[in-house]
Amino acid sequence: MFRRELKLAARAALVTAIPATLLCSQRPAAAAGMTGELVYNFTYSANQNITARDSGSAESQDAQGNFTGTSSGMNHYGGSLTDKGTMTVRVTGRQPDGGLIVSISEQGENVRKAPAATCVVYGNTNVICDPNKTVYTEEYTLLRFLGANFVDPNQLDANKHWRIGPSTSMGETVQADYAIQSNNNGSMQIGETRKIVQSGAGKLETDVETKIGYDFNRTVPTSVNEYATQRTDSGLSGTSTTTYQTTLSLVSDSVATQP
């Protein structure tokens, strides 16, 4: 039912797929203070509504003006998926270009279960993950806020706002705006507004609204509440709307205790 879910994750994270061998070849030894583990509780839900045209033949009229044949009308379908569990991130080092190397895994109570996958995350929310491993949408939600300098004081304007993008790749344009809404000695509340637009056949737009609790001193998100709406318009073939909601809450952080 949720065939576009992984695509949403890739768009939302500005993912660049690279071979797993390249990920491994770029992995340096972990530096002191750059190892440890983060554990988050998560909840995830997806709700999809589809309006699709039947495959039957269109109605026609006979010589007397009577309608014959099968109407090719629009039908409505829907589905939902929910889960909750824990998400574990192991920080293993940093690349020469500043990318933080992590291993992320997920253990849901129902269907959201994925073994560890190696990823590299950046402060501009770019994420690179092993293309041979499963990385769920909610994992990408967390990964894009883990990079060093996600909050960079040098990038803030007078309203404590900064922007990433717009960036266009493979027919998709992504732009994200962030604003620090409060700051209590480094404990921040940050708002994110993100928009992804795909050009080409059909119209695909995704709007993302996120509230992020962020510890600037430890450079980690402490909570995330993301609400994403993805709309697809295939013209006469039909439309679909899918909403995704993800919540994350930090429950354990051994990275902060590293010397």
KEGUMAR-282605 format. One record per residue (C-alpha): residue number from 1; residue in three letters; y, x, z. Coordinates in Angstrom, 1 decimal, padded with zeros to 4 digits. Each point is the difference from the previous one (the first is absolute). Layout:
BEGIN
pos=NUM; code=ALA; py=Y; px=X; pz=Z
...
END
This chain:
BEGIN
pos=1; code=MET; py=000.0; px=000.0; pz=000.0
pos=2; code=PHE; py=002.4; px=002.8; pz=000.9
pos=3; code=ARG; py=-000.4; px=002.1; pz=-003.0
pos=4; code=ARG; py=003.6; px=001.3; pz=000.1
pos=5; code=GLU; py=-000.1; px=001.2; pz=003.6
pos=6; code=LEU; py=-000.7; px=003.6; pz=-000.7
pos=7; code=LYS; py=002.7; px=000.0; pz=-002.7
pos=8; code=LEU; py=002.5; px=-001.3; pz=002.5
pos=9; code=ALA; py=-000.9; px=002.8; pz=002.3
pos=10; code=ALA; py=000.5; px=002.6; pz=-002.6
pos=11; code=ARG; py=003.4; px=-001.5; pz=-001.0
pos=12; code=ALA; py=001.2; px=-000.4; pz=003.5
pos=13; code=ALA; py=-000.8; px=003.6; pz=000.8
pos=14; code=LEU; py=001.1; px=001.6; pz=-003.2
pos=15; code=VAL; py=-003.4; px=001.5; pz=-000.3
pos=16; code=THR; py=-000.8; px=002.8; pz=-002.4
pos=17; code=ALA; py=-003.7; px=000.3; pz=-000.7
pos=18; code=ILE; py=-001.2; px=003.6; pz=-000.2
pos=19; code=PRO; py=-003.6; px=001.4; pz=000.0
pos=20; code=ALA; py=-001.6; px=000.5; pz=003.4
pos=21; code=THR; py=-000.6; px=003.7; pz=-000.9
pos=22; code=LEU; py=003.7; px=000.5; pz=-000.2
pos=23; code=LEU; py=000.6; px=-001.5; pz=003.4
pos=24; code=CYS; py=-002.6; px=002.3; pz=001.5
pos=25; code=SER; py=001.3; px=003.1; pz=-001.8
pos=26; code=GLN; py=003.5; px=-000.6; pz=001.3
pos=27; code=ARG; py=-001.1; px=-000.4; pz=003.7
pos=28; code=PRO; py=001.3; px=002.8; pz=002.2
pos=29; code=ALA; py=-001.2; px=000.8; pz=003.5
pos=30; code=ALA; py=001.5; px=-002.3; pz=002.5
pos=31; code=ALA; py=003.0; px=001.5; pz=001.7
pos=32; code=ALA; py=000.5; px=-000.1; pz=003.8
pos=33; code=GLY; py=001.4; px=-003.3; pz=001.1
pos=34; code=MET; py=-001.1; px=-001.6; pz=-003.3
pos=35; code=THR; py=-003.4; px=-001.4; pz=001.0
pos=36; code=GLY; py=-000.9; px=-003.0; pz=002.0
pos=37; code=GLU; py=-000.9; px=-003.7; pz=-000.3
pos=38; code=LEU; py=001.9; px=-003.2; pz=-000.2
pos=39; code=VAL; py=-001.8; px=-003.3; pz=000.7
pos=40; code=TYR; py=001.5; px=-003.4; pz=-000.9
pos=41; code=ASN; py=-001.1; px=-003.6; pz=000.6
pos=42; code=PHE; py=000.5; px=-002.0; pz=-003.2
pos=43; code=THR; py=-000.1; px=-003.6; pz=-001.3
pos=44; code=TYR; py=-000.1; px=-000.9; pz=-003.6
pos=45; code=SER; py=000.2; px=-003.2; pz=-002.0
pos=46; code=ALA; py=000.2; px=-000.9; pz=-003.7
pos=47; code=ASN; py=000.5; px=-003.5; pz=-001.4
pos=48; code=GLN; py=-000.1; px=-000.7; pz=-003.7
pos=49; code=ASN; py=001.0; px=-003.1; pz=-002.0
pos=50; code=ILE; py=-000.8; px=-000.1; pz=-003.7
pos=51; code=THR; py=001.1; px=-002.5; pz=-002.7
pos=52; code=ALA; py=-002.2; px=000.5; pz=-003.1
pos=53; code=ARG; py=-000.5; px=-001.8; pz=-003.2
pos=54; code=ASP; py=-003.5; px=-001.3; pz=-000.8
pos=55; code=SER; py=-002.0; px=001.5; pz=-002.8
pos=56; code=GLY; py=-000.7; px=-003.4; pz=-001.6
pos=57; code=SER; py=001.4; px=-001.0; pz=-003.4
pos=58; code=ALA; py=003.3; px=-001.8; pz=-000.2
pos=59; code=GLU; py=000.2; px=-003.7; pz=-000.5
pos=60; code=SER; py=000.3; px=-001.3; pz=-003.5
pos=61; code=GLN; py=000.6; px=-003.5; pz=-001.6
pos=62; code=ASP; py=-002.3; px=-001.8; pz=-002.4
pos=63; code=ALA; py=001.2; px=-002.1; pz=-003.0
pos=64; code=GLN; py=000.6; px=-003.0; pz=002.3
pos=65; code=GLY; py=002.2; px=002.0; pz=002.3
pos=66; code=ASN; py=-002.6; px=000.2; pz=002.8
pos=67; code=PHE; py=-000.2; px=003.2; pz=002.0
pos=68; code=THR; py=-003.3; px=001.9; pz=-000.2
pos=69; code=GLY; py=-001.4; px=003.3; pz=001.2
pos=70; code=THR; py=000.5; px=001.7; pz=003.4
pos=71; code=SER; py=003.3; px=000.5; pz=001.6
pos=72; code=SER; py=000.9; px=003.7; pz=000.6
pos=73; code=GLY; py=002.0; px=-000.7; pz=003.2
pos=74; code=MET; py=001.0; px=002.2; pz=002.9
pos=75; code=ASN; py=-002.3; px=000.4; pz=003.0
pos=76; code=HIS; py=000.8; px=001.4; pz=003.4
pos=77; code=TYR; py=-002.1; px=002.5; pz=002.0
pos=78; code=GLY; py=000.4; px=001.8; pz=003.3
pos=79; code=GLY; py=-001.6; px=002.4; pz=002.3
pos=80; code=SER; py=000.6; px=002.0; pz=003.2
pos=81; code=LEU; py=-001.2; px=003.1; pz=001.8
pos=82; code=THR; py=000.7; px=001.2; pz=003.5
pos=83; code=ASP; py=-001.2; px=002.8; pz=002.2
pos=84; code=LYS; py=001.0; px=002.2; pz=002.9
pos=85; code=GLY; py=-001.2; px=003.2; pz=001.5
pos=86; code=THR; py=001.0; px=003.7; pz=000.4
pos=87; code=MET; py=001.4; px=002.6; pz=-002.4
pos=88; code=THR; py=-000.3; px=003.7; pz=000.8
pos=89; code=VAL; py=002.1; px=002.8; pz=-001.5
pos=90; code=ARG; py=-000.9; px=003.6; pz=000.5
pos=91; code=VAL; py=002.8; px=002.4; pz=-000.8
pos=92; code=THR; py=-001.5; px=003.3; pz=-001.3
pos=93; code=GLY; py=002.9; px=002.0; pz=-001.4
pos=94; code=ARG; py=002.9; px=000.3; pz=-002.3
pos=95; code=GLN; py=000.3; px=001.1; pz=-003.6
pos=96; code=PRO; py=002.5; px=002.6; pz=-001.3
pos=97; code=ASP; py=002.1; px=-002.8; pz=-001.5
pos=98; code=GLY; py=000.3; px=-001.7; pz=003.3
pos=99; code=GLY; py=-002.6; px=-002.7; pz=-000.5
pos=100; code=LEU; py=-001.9; px=-000.9; pz=003.2
pos=101; code=ILE; py=-003.8; px=000.1; pz=-000.5
pos=102; code=VAL; py=-001.9; px=-002.8; pz=001.8
pos=103; code=SER; py=-003.3; px=-001.7; pz=000.0
pos=104; code=ILE; py=000.1; px=-003.8; pz=000.5
pos=105; code=SER; py=-002.9; px=-002.4; pz=000.7
pos=106; code=GLU; py=-000.2; px=-003.7; pz=001.0
pos=107; code=GLN; py=-002.4; px=-002.0; pz=002.1
pos=108; code=GLY; py=000.5; px=-003.8; pz=-000.3
pos=109; code=GLU; py=-001.9; px=-002.6; pz=001.8
pos=110; code=ASN; py=-001.0; px=-001.8; pz=-003.3
pos=111; code=VAL; py=000.3; px=001.5; pz=-003.5
pos=112; code=ARG; py=002.8; px=002.6; pz=000.2
pos=113; code=LYS; py=-002.1; px=003.1; pz=000.6
pos=114; code=ALA; py=000.7; px=003.3; pz=-001.7
pos=115; code=PRO; py=-001.2; px=003.6; pz=000.7
pos=116; code=ALA; py=002.5; px=002.8; pz=000.3
pos=117; code=ALA; py=002.1; px=000.9; pz=-003.0
pos=118; code=THR; py=002.2; px=003.0; pz=-000.4
pos=119; code=CYS; py=003.6; px=-000.7; pz=-000.9
pos=120; code=VAL; py=003.3; px=001.9; pz=-000.2
pos=121; code=VAL; py=003.1; px=-001.8; pz=001.1
pos=122; code=TYR; py=003.7; px=000.8; pz=-000.6
pos=123; code=GLY; py=003.3; px=-001.0; pz=001.7
pos=124; code=ASN; py=001.1; px=-001.9; pz=-003.1
pos=125; code=THR; py=-003.0; px=-002.4; pz=000.5
pos=126; code=ASN; py=-002.1; px=001.5; pz=-002.8
pos=127; code=VAL; py=-003.7; px=000.1; pz=000.7
pos=128; code=ILE; py=-002.8; px=001.9; pz=-001.7
pos=129; code=CYS; py=-003.6; px=-001.0; pz=000.9
pos=130; code=ASP; py=-003.4; px=001.1; pz=-001.2
pos=131; code=PRO; py=-000.7; px=-002.4; pz=-002.9
pos=132; code=ASN; py=-003.7; px=000.0; pz=000.7
pos=133; code=LYS; py=000.5; px=-001.6; pz=003.4
pos=134; code=THR; py=000.9; px=-003.5; pz=001.0
pos=135; code=VAL; py=003.5; px=-000.3; pz=001.6
pos=136; code=TYR; py=001.0; px=-003.6; pz=000.9
pos=137; code=THR; py=003.4; px=-001.6; pz=-000.4
pos=138; code=GLU; py=000.6; px=000.1; pz=003.8
pos=139; code=GLU; py=-000.8; px=003.7; pz=000.1
pos=140; code=TYR; py=002.6; px=000.7; pz=-002.6
pos=141; code=THR; py=002.5; px=-002.0; pz=002.0
pos=142; code=LEU; py=-000.4; px=002.5; pz=002.9
pos=143; code=LEU; py=-000.3; px=003.1; pz=-002.2
pos=144; code=ARG; py=003.3; px=-000.3; pz=-001.7
pos=145; code=PHE; py=001.9; px=000.3; pz=003.4
pos=146; code=LEU; py=-001.9; px=003.0; pz=001.2
pos=147; code=GLY; py=001.7; px=002.7; pz=-002.1
pos=148; code=ALA; py=002.3; px=002.6; pz=001.6
pos=149; code=ASN; py=003.7; px=-000.9; pz=-000.4
pos=150; code=PHE; py=-000.7; px=-003.7; pz=-000.6
pos=151; code=VAL; py=003.1; px=-000.4; pz=002.1
pos=152; code=ASP; py=002.4; px=002.8; pz=-001.2
pos=153; code=PRO; py=003.4; px=000.0; pz=001.7
pos=154; code=ASN; py=001.5; px=001.8; pz=-003.0
pos=155; code=GLN; py=-000.9; px=-003.0; pz=-002.3
pos=156; code=LEU; py=001.7; px=-002.7; pz=002.2
pos=157; code=ASP; py=003.2; px=-001.6; pz=-001.1
pos=158; code=ALA; py=002.6; px=-001.4; pz=002.4
pos=159; code=ASN; py=-002.1; px=-003.1; pz=000.6
pos=160; code=LYS; py=-003.1; px=002.0; pz=000.9
pos=161; code=HIS; py=-001.5; px=-001.0; pz=-003.3
pos=162; code=TRP; py=-001.9; px=001.9; pz=-002.7
pos=163; code=ARG; py=-001.6; px=-000.8; pz=-003.3
pos=164; code=ILE; py=-003.1; px=001.3; pz=-001.8
pos=165; code=GLY; py=000.0; px=-000.6; pz=-003.8
pos=166; code=PRO; py=000.2; px=-001.7; pz=-002.3
pos=167; code=SER; py=-002.9; px=001.9; pz=-001.4
pos=168; code=THR; py=-001.9; px=-001.0; pz=-003.2
pos=169; code=SER; py=-003.5; px=001.1; pz=-000.8
pos=170; code=MET; py=-002.6; px=-001.5; pz=-002.3
pos=171; code=GLY; py=002.1; px=-003.1; pz=-000.6
pos=172; code=GLU; py=000.7; px=-000.7; pz=003.6
pos=173; code=THR; py=003.4; px=000.3; pz=001.8
pos=174; code=VAL; py=000.1; px=000.4; pz=003.8
pos=175; code=GLN; py=003.0; px=000.0; pz=002.2
pos=176; code=ALA; py=000.1; px=-000.1; pz=003.8
pos=177; code=ASP; py=002.9; px=-000.3; pz=002.5
pos=178; code=TYR; py=-000.2; px=001.0; pz=003.6
pos=179; code=ALA; py=002.4; px=-000.6; pz=002.9
pos=180; code=ILE; py=-000.1; px=001.1; pz=003.6
pos=181; code=GLN; py=000.7; px=-003.2; pz=002.0
pos=182; code=SER; py=-000.2; px=001.6; pz=003.4
pos=183; code=ASN; py=-000.5; px=003.4; pz=001.6
pos=184; code=ASN; py=-000.8; px=000.6; pz=003.7
pos=185; code=ASN; py=-000.3; px=003.7; pz=000.5
pos=186; code=GLY; py=-002.1; px=000.4; pz=-003.1
pos=187; code=SER; py=-001.9; px=-003.3; pz=000.3
pos=188; code=MET; py=001.1; px=-001.8; pz=-003.1
pos=189; code=GLN; py=-000.4; px=-003.3; pz=-001.7
pos=190; code=ILE; py=000.2; px=000.3; pz=-003.8
pos=191; code=GLY; py=000.1; px=-002.7; pz=-002.6
pos=192; code=GLU; py=-001.5; px=000.5; pz=-003.5
pos=193; code=THR; py=000.6; px=-002.0; pz=-003.1
pos=194; code=ARG; py=-002.1; px=001.0; pz=-002.9
pos=195; code=LYS; py=-000.3; px=-001.4; pz=-003.6
pos=196; code=ILE; py=-002.6; px=000.9; pz=-002.7
pos=197; code=VAL; py=000.4; px=-001.3; pz=-003.5
pos=198; code=GLN; py=-002.5; px=000.5; pz=-002.8
pos=199; code=SER; py=001.0; px=-000.2; pz=-003.6
pos=200; code=GLY; py=-002.2; px=-000.8; pz=-003.0
pos=201; code=ALA; py=-002.3; px=-002.9; pz=-000.6
pos=202; code=GLY; py=000.4; px=-002.6; pz=002.7
pos=203; code=LYS; py=002.4; px=000.2; pz=002.9
pos=204; code=LEU; py=-000.9; px=001.6; pz=003.3
pos=205; code=GLU; py=002.4; px=000.3; pz=002.9
pos=206; code=THR; py=-000.6; px=000.9; pz=003.6
pos=207; code=ASP; py=002.5; px=-000.4; pz=002.8
pos=208; code=VAL; py=-000.7; px=001.7; pz=003.3
pos=209; code=GLU; py=001.8; px=-000.5; pz=003.3
pos=210; code=THR; py=-001.0; px=002.4; pz=002.9
pos=211; code=LYS; py=001.0; px=000.5; pz=003.6
pos=212; code=ILE; py=-000.8; px=003.5; pz=001.2
pos=213; code=GLY; py=000.0; px=001.3; pz=003.5
pos=214; code=TYR; py=000.5; px=003.8; pz=-000.3
pos=215; code=ASP; py=000.0; px=002.9; pz=002.5
pos=216; code=PHE; py=002.4; px=002.5; pz=-001.5
pos=217; code=ASN; py=-000.9; px=002.6; pz=002.6
pos=218; code=ARG; py=-003.7; px=-000.1; pz=-000.9
pos=219; code=THR; py=000.6; px=-001.0; pz=-003.7
pos=220; code=VAL; py=-002.6; px=-002.7; pz=000.1
pos=221; code=PRO; py=000.2; px=-003.8; pz=-000.5
pos=222; code=THR; py=-000.9; px=-001.8; pz=003.2
pos=223; code=SER; py=-000.2; px=-003.5; pz=-001.5
pos=224; code=VAL; py=000.2; px=-001.5; pz=-003.5
pos=225; code=ASN; py=000.3; px=-003.7; pz=-001.0
pos=226; code=GLU; py=-000.1; px=-000.4; pz=-003.8
pos=227; code=TYR; py=000.2; px=-003.1; pz=-002.1
pos=228; code=ALA; py=-000.5; px=000.3; pz=-003.7
pos=229; code=THR; py=000.1; px=-002.7; pz=-002.7
pos=230; code=GLN; py=-001.4; px=000.8; pz=-003.4
pos=231; code=ARG; py=000.7; px=-002.4; pz=-002.9
pos=232; code=THR; py=-001.7; px=000.1; pz=-003.4
pos=233; code=ASP; py=001.1; px=-002.1; pz=-003.0
pos=234; code=SER; py=-002.3; px=000.1; pz=-003.0
pos=235; code=GLY; py=001.9; px=-002.7; pz=-001.9
pos=236; code=LEU; py=-002.2; px=-002.8; pz=-001.3
pos=237; code=SER; py=-003.0; px=001.5; pz=001.6
pos=238; code=GLY; py=001.3; px=-000.7; pz=003.5
pos=239; code=THR; py=001.5; px=001.6; pz=003.1
pos=240; code=SER; py=-001.1; px=001.4; pz=003.3
pos=241; code=THR; py=001.7; px=000.7; pz=003.3
pos=242; code=THR; py=-001.6; px=002.2; pz=002.6
pos=243; code=THR; py=001.4; px=000.7; pz=003.5
pos=244; code=TYR; py=-001.1; px=002.9; pz=002.1
pos=245; code=GLN; py=000.8; px=000.6; pz=003.7
pos=246; code=THR; py=-000.8; px=003.1; pz=001.9
pos=247; code=THR; py=000.7; px=000.9; pz=003.6
pos=248; code=LEU; py=-000.6; px=003.4; pz=001.5
pos=249; code=SER; py=000.4; px=001.2; pz=003.6
pos=250; code=LEU; py=-000.5; px=003.6; pz=001.2
pos=251; code=VAL; py=-002.4; px=000.1; pz=002.9
pos=252; code=SER; py=-000.9; px=003.7; pz=000.1
pos=253; code=ASP; py=001.9; px=003.2; pz=-001.0
pos=254; code=SER; py=-001.5; px=003.4; pz=000.6
pos=255; code=VAL; py=002.2; px=001.7; pz=-002.6
pos=256; code=ALA; py=003.0; px=-000.2; pz=002.4
pos=257; code=THR; py=-002.0; px=001.9; pz=002.7
pos=258; code=GLN; py=-000.7; px=003.0; pz=-002.3
pos=259; code=PRO; py=001.7; px=003.3; pz=001.1
END
